[in-house]
Amino acid sequence: MIGIFDSGIGGLTVVKKIFEYLNRYQVLYIGDTARAPYGDRGKEVIKRYAFQATDFLLHKGAKIIVVACNTISAVAVDDLKKKYNVPIFEVVNPGVRAAVKATKNKRVGVIGTRATINSKIYEKLLHKADKKIQVFTRPAPLLVPLVEENWIKKPETKMIAKRYLHPLRLKQIDTLILACTHYPFLKKLISLKVGKNVTIIDPGEEVAKVVKKYIDQHRDIEKMLKKGSRHQFFVSDKTEKFQTAANHWLGTKIKLKKVDMYMNIEQA
C-alpha cells in the first residue's frame, strides 16, 4: 500500500492526486486530527508525531510513505529518511521544482504555516535551484482551521485570504506555492485574491507525479504494492466535519476508523 499521512484534513488533497495518478494501488491514510494543526508546534514535537504516524503506516503494511504535510516535510523528513529504510516522499522539493519551471519573472510567493515559513526551506531550495529568483513568503496560519471547520465559502475566509495575499500581489509575483496541503481546498479563492495571472503550484499534485515516476522505474517496489480500491482511512479523532469534507473532496463515501496515536502500535 501507499502510506500517506498529515496532521489533519489537508492530506486528502494529496490523496486525491494519488488517486488520479496512481489509481491502481491501495492507499492507507492517517490524519492526526486530534493534534492538528502542527504549524505552531516545536520541532521536536513535530518530529515525534511524524515518527508515530510512520510507525503506524508501516505496521499496517505501507511500502511507500508520502508525507502529505509541508510542516513535517520542512522540519522532519531528513530524520524520517535516516530512521526508516523505505522510500519516503515529501511535498516541498516537488513544489519547488514546479515553481522554478513555471516562473517567468523570477518572483515567487510562498504561503504556509509558521513552522514551514520559519524553516526558510523554500527560500533555500529556490535559491539553490536559481539564484536569480526572488522569494516572498507569508505565514497564513488561520487558513488551516478555516479549512478544518469547512468555512471555505464564508466571508470571513475571503477577508482573511485577501489580508494574507494582498502583500504578495503587491510584490508582483507570477508564481505562488501553496506550502500547506490544506490550501488547495481554497485554490479558487486564493487565485482570485492573488491575481488570475499568477500560476498556483499545488505540491500535492507534484508529489503524486514523483511517486508515479518512482513506481514506474522500480518494479520491485511496484510488485509489493497492493492493487485495488480497498483504501483505508484512519484519524486520531473522528469527527463529522472530517467525514463530510472527506466524502465531498474525494467524491465518494469513505469509512473512517479512529486510532489512538499514543497507543502501542502493535495494538492499532
Secondary structure, 3 states (H helix, E strand, C coil): CEEEEECCHHHHHHHHHHHHHCCCECEEEEECCCCCCCCCCCHHHHHHHHHHHHHHHHHCCCCEEEECCHHHHHHCHHHHHHHCCCCEEECHHHHHHHHHHHCCCCEEEEEECHHHHHHCHHHHHHHHHCCCCEEEEEECCCHHHHHHCCCCCCHHHHHHHHHHHHHHHHCCCCEEEEECCCHHHHHHHHHHHHCCCCEEECHHHHHHHHHHHHHHHCHHHHHHCCECCCCEEEECCCCHHHHHHHHHHHCCCCCEEECCCCCCHHHC
